[in-house]
Amino acid sequence: MVVVSDAAHLIPQEQPDRLAGLVLEFVGKLGSSALPPPFVDLMASDRVSDRTRRAMLDRHFGPAPADGGVLNPTQRAVLSAMIARILPDGGDPDDLTRRLDVALARGQGDGWRFADLPSDAEAWRRGLDEIAATAPEFATLAPDRQDDILRTISQGEWPEPGRLSADAMKLWFEDVVSEAARLWMSLPSTWAQIGYDGFATGGKGRFQGYDQTAADHTEPWRLPREGVG
């Protein structure tokens, strides 16, 4: 839902450029987030409960544009560059960054944190600021140089003093890697990519489960297994 100012029921005449831009933006979003037809068919089948289907769609399309985060543009740029190195085949790093940013603002996470780190939102801001201060061009550096910097953090060799100690930076980086991987693995687009169909075990209040569990036996409703590692 988008509200366009200075327009009413004649928006094609009153704000044609704005309308066209919104349509193109919407279509572009759908095109970039399209799921394979077999996956969509399975998700829409009676083997998936309405509750599960809603949760999957919410995850797939992500936070609403109006949902704000806690990171500033510089911090988001650094985080996107980090995610691109952590998950080089994980899709759009800017999308994962936005999802993580909104989750931090909402206080969502895995339910725990390292005792030596401040609250999640504060720790992430400090860690990203530390990288931006020490390597101001981090987001635009060559991948191998970015890897060198991240390796230094992961090995607890970050120079001190800073916004976080070397040990705290190491713990924080572990948290970033864990959260980025957890978020990526929770997305239906990732499930489609790896051929995961374990969500389709029953719908409409009944558990349907599996009948064929032997090796090399696949039930007709399951996703194609070709190319799945």
C-alpha positions as CSV (number, residue, x, y, z in Angstrom):
1,M,0.0,0.0,0.0
2,V,1.4,3.3,-1.1
3,V,-0.2,6.7,-0.6
4,V,0.5,9.2,-3.4
5,S,-0.1,12.9,-2.5
6,D,-2.0,15.3,-4.7
7,A,-3.9,12.4,-6.4
8,A,-7.2,10.7,-6.2
9,H,-9.2,8.3,-8.4
10,L,-7.7,9.9,-11.5
11,I,-4.1,9.2,-10.5
12,P,-3.2,8.1,-14.1
13,Q,-3.8,11.7,-15.1
14,E,-2.9,13.5,-11.9
15,Q,0.4,11.7,-11.1
16,P,1.3,9.6,-14.2
17,D,5.0,9.6,-13.7
18,R,4.7,8.7,-10.0
19,L,2.2,5.9,-10.8
20,A,4.4,4.5,-13.5
21,G,7.4,4.5,-11.2
22,L,5.5,2.7,-8.4
23,V,4.3,0.1,-10.9
24,L,7.8,-0.5,-12.2
25,E,9.2,-0.7,-8.7
26,F,6.6,-3.3,-7.7
27,V,7.1,-5.4,-10.8
28,G,10.9,-5.2,-10.3
29,K,10.5,-6.4,-6.8
30,L,8.3,-9.4,-7.8
31,G,10.7,-10.3,-10.6
32,S,13.8,-10.3,-8.4
33,S,12.1,-12.4,-5.7
34,A,10.3,-14.9,-8.0
35,L,10.2,-18.5,-6.7
36,P,10.4,-21.5,-9.0
37,P,7.0,-22.7,-10.2
38,P,7.3,-26.2,-8.6
39,F,8.1,-24.6,-5.2
40,V,5.2,-22.1,-5.6
41,D,2.8,-25.0,-6.5
42,L,3.9,-27.0,-3.4
43,M,3.6,-24.0,-1.2
44,A,0.0,-23.4,-2.5
45,S,-1.0,-27.1,-2.1
46,D,-3.1,-28.6,0.7
47,R,0.1,-30.1,2.2
48,V,0.9,-26.7,3.6
49,S,-1.1,-25.0,6.4
50,D,-2.4,-21.5,6.0
51,R,-0.3,-20.4,9.0
52,T,2.9,-21.9,7.5
53,R,2.1,-20.3,4.1
54,R,1.5,-16.9,5.6
55,A,4.8,-17.1,7.6
56,M,6.7,-18.1,4.4
57,L,5.2,-15.3,2.4
58,D,6.0,-12.8,5.2
59,R,9.6,-14.0,5.2
60,H,9.9,-14.0,1.4
61,F,8.8,-10.4,0.9
62,G,10.5,-9.1,4.0
63,P,9.9,-6.0,6.0
64,A,7.6,-3.2,4.7
65,P,9.4,-0.2,3.2
66,A,8.2,2.0,6.1
67,D,9.9,-0.3,8.7
68,G,13.0,1.5,9.9
69,G,16.2,0.1,11.3
70,V,18.9,1.3,13.7
71,L,21.9,1.5,11.3
72,N,23.0,4.6,9.4
73,P,23.9,4.5,5.7
74,T,27.6,4.0,6.3
75,Q,27.0,1.1,8.7
76,R,24.6,-0.5,6.2
77,A,27.2,-0.2,3.4
78,V,29.8,-1.9,5.6
79,L,27.4,-4.6,6.6
80,S,26.3,-5.3,3.0
81,A,30.0,-5.6,2.0
82,M,30.6,-8.0,4.9
83,I,27.6,-10.2,4.0
84,A,28.7,-10.3,0.3
85,R,32.0,-12.0,1.6
86,I,30.3,-14.1,4.3
87,L,27.6,-15.4,1.9
88,P,29.0,-14.9,-1.6
89,D,26.2,-17.0,-3.1
90,G,23.5,-15.7,-0.8
91,G,21.7,-13.4,-3.1
92,D,21.3,-9.7,-2.7
93,P,23.4,-8.6,0.3
94,D,21.5,-5.3,0.5
95,D,18.3,-7.2,1.1
96,L,19.8,-9.3,3.9
97,T,21.3,-6.1,5.4
98,R,17.8,-4.5,5.4
99,R,16.3,-7.5,7.0
100,L,19.0,-7.6,9.7
101,D,18.7,-3.9,10.3
102,V,14.9,-4.1,10.8
103,A,15.3,-7.2,13.1
104,L,17.8,-5.2,15.3
105,A,15.2,-2.4,15.5
106,R,12.5,-4.8,16.6
107,G,14.7,-6.5,19.1
108,Q,14.5,-9.8,17.2
109,G,17.4,-12.3,17.4
110,D,18.4,-15.7,18.5
111,G,17.6,-14.9,22.2
112,W,21.0,-14.6,23.6
113,R,24.2,-12.6,23.4
114,F,27.8,-12.8,24.5
115,A,28.3,-11.4,28.0
116,D,31.3,-9.3,26.9
117,L,29.2,-7.5,24.3
118,P,26.6,-4.8,24.8
119,S,23.0,-5.1,23.5
120,D,22.7,-6.4,20.0
121,A,21.8,-3.1,18.3
122,E,24.6,-1.3,20.2
123,A,27.2,-4.0,19.5
124,W,26.4,-4.0,15.8
125,R,26.6,-0.3,15.5
126,R,30.0,-0.2,17.4
127,G,31.4,-3.1,15.3
128,L,30.5,-1.5,12.0
129,D,31.7,1.9,13.1
130,E,35.0,0.3,14.1
131,I,35.5,-1.1,10.6
132,A,34.4,2.1,8.9
133,A,36.9,4.1,11.1
134,T,39.8,1.8,10.5
135,A,39.1,1.0,6.9
136,P,37.0,3.9,5.5
137,E,36.8,2.5,2.0
138,F,35.9,-1.0,3.2
139,A,32.7,-1.2,1.2
140,T,34.5,-0.5,-2.1
141,L,37.7,-2.5,-1.4
142,A,38.7,-5.5,-3.5
143,P,37.2,-8.7,-2.2
144,D,40.6,-10.2,-1.2
145,R,41.4,-7.0,0.9
146,Q,38.0,-7.2,2.6
147,D,38.7,-10.9,3.4
148,D,42.0,-9.9,4.9
149,I,40.2,-7.4,7.2
150,L,37.5,-9.9,8.2
151,R,40.1,-12.6,8.8
152,T,42.0,-10.2,11.2
153,I,38.8,-9.7,13.1
154,S,37.9,-13.4,13.3
155,Q,41.4,-14.2,14.6
156,G,41.1,-11.7,17.4
157,E,43.9,-9.5,16.0
158,W,42.0,-6.3,15.5
159,P,44.1,-3.3,16.6
160,E,43.2,-1.6,19.9
161,P,42.0,0.6,21.4
162,G,38.7,1.0,19.6
163,R,35.0,1.0,20.1
164,L,35.2,-2.7,20.9
165,S,38.3,-4.7,22.1
166,A,39.9,-7.2,19.8
167,D,38.3,-10.0,21.7
168,A,34.9,-8.3,21.6
169,M,35.3,-7.7,17.8
170,K,36.0,-11.4,17.4
171,L,32.8,-12.3,19.3
172,W,30.8,-9.7,17.4
173,F,32.0,-11.1,14.1
174,E,30.9,-14.6,15.1
175,D,27.5,-13.1,15.9
176,V,27.3,-11.4,12.5
177,V,28.2,-14.6,10.6
178,S,25.7,-16.6,12.6
179,E,22.8,-14.2,12.2
180,A,23.5,-13.6,8.5
181,A,23.6,-17.4,7.9
182,R,20.5,-18.0,10.1
183,L,18.5,-15.3,8.3
184,W,19.5,-16.6,4.8
185,M,18.6,-20.2,5.7
186,S,15.2,-19.1,6.9
187,L,14.1,-17.6,3.6
188,P,11.9,-19.6,1.2
189,S,14.1,-18.5,-1.7
190,T,17.0,-20.4,0.0
191,W,14.7,-23.4,0.5
192,A,13.8,-23.4,-3.2
193,Q,17.5,-23.1,-4.1
194,I,18.5,-26.2,-2.0
195,G,15.3,-28.2,-2.8
196,Y,14.0,-28.2,0.8
197,D,10.4,-29.3,1.0
198,G,10.2,-30.3,4.7
199,F,7.6,-27.5,5.3
200,A,5.0,-29.5,3.3
201,T,4.1,-32.1,5.9
202,G,0.5,-31.3,6.5
203,G,-2.2,-28.7,6.1
204,K,-5.7,-27.9,7.3
205,G,-5.2,-29.3,10.8
206,R,-3.8,-32.7,9.7
207,F,-0.3,-34.2,9.6
208,Q,0.4,-35.9,6.3
209,G,4.1,-36.6,6.7
210,Y,6.0,-39.0,4.4
211,D,5.2,-42.5,3.1
212,Q,8.4,-43.1,1.2
213,T,11.5,-42.9,3.4
214,A,13.9,-45.4,1.8
215,A,16.9,-44.2,-0.1
216,D,16.3,-43.2,-3.8
217,H,12.5,-43.2,-3.3
218,T,10.8,-39.8,-3.7
219,E,7.1,-39.2,-3.3
220,P,5.3,-37.5,-6.2
221,W,4.5,-34.3,-4.3
222,R,8.2,-33.6,-3.4
223,L,10.4,-31.1,-5.1
224,P,12.7,-32.2,-7.9
225,R,16.0,-33.4,-6.5
226,E,18.2,-32.7,-9.5
227,G,21.3,-30.7,-8.7
228,V,20.6,-30.6,-4.9
229,G,23.8,-31.3,-2.9
